[in-house]
Amino acid sequence: AVEAVEKHDVAKAALFVAAGYFTLTFYDLFALRTVGHADVPYRIAALAGFTSYAVGHNVGASAFTGGAVRYRIYSANGLSVIDVAKVCFVAGLTFWLGNATVLGLGVALVPQAASAIDQLPPVVNRVLAFGILGVLATYVAWVWRTPRVVGRHNWLVTLPNGPLTLLQIAVGIVDLGCCAGAMYMLVPDEPYIGFVTLAVIFVSSTLLGFASHSPGGLGVFDAAMLVALWQFDTEDLVAGLLLFRLLYYLVPFALSLAILGAREV
């Protein structure tokens, strides 16, 4: 089944994966600017962003594993543990804002896609989607006018204002769109499934894997995809999932280890 996947589809998926990881570098660049370290150049932000996410995605507990990689890199540029924690917080906020937006819009459009995951009636999922979008709109309105600060003492973080929050959301949407696009290239062509439907199922499955803290969401992500995409031939879908895991998890992980190893040498 893996051999039967069209080579040009694998190449397109690889390009989407590359674009997704390129977008991830802007998570760190944006976070550094937000916490007051605009002096850190993009190449350092890109190094930390790519390697931390590649390691965190594969090892699991990404808040700690990715944070450790970030600290190893940023500490050489004068950032303290608290500074790195702030960077992780803002980068995580970008991730969750993007996920909430994609899920909210996607489930509002195709609520039956979410039903394949949570087994709730489509009408209930649509109500939940509008609730998510309502919370997002409230948050954007909250940070729009007055600078909002969270934390205490030397752990204070000034949240991005309204326009910057919209930029955060846009970055998150592009990242998730690229990841979902890679998966879309690797699922079977028949029967036809819309991109938005696949994106909702993909993001929901990814979040389940993320919540499990299983390395790479292994088992959890794959099971959710298999359950939700029941209409596909199982062997063909498993082939697509294996290729996606190779392109999105293993190849970047190997590259990041090589980069980090060379840096240490």
Salt bridges, closest charged atoms under 4 A:
GLU6 OE1 - HIS8 NE2 3.88
ASP9 OD1 - HIS8 ND1 3.28
ASP28 OD1 - ARG70 NH2 2.80
ASP39 OD1 - HIS37 ND1 3.77
ASP83 OD2 - HIS37 NE2 3.38
ASP222 OD2 - ARG245 NH2 2.93
GLU264 OE1 - ARG72 NH2 2.68
GLU264 OE2 - ARG263 NH1 3.32
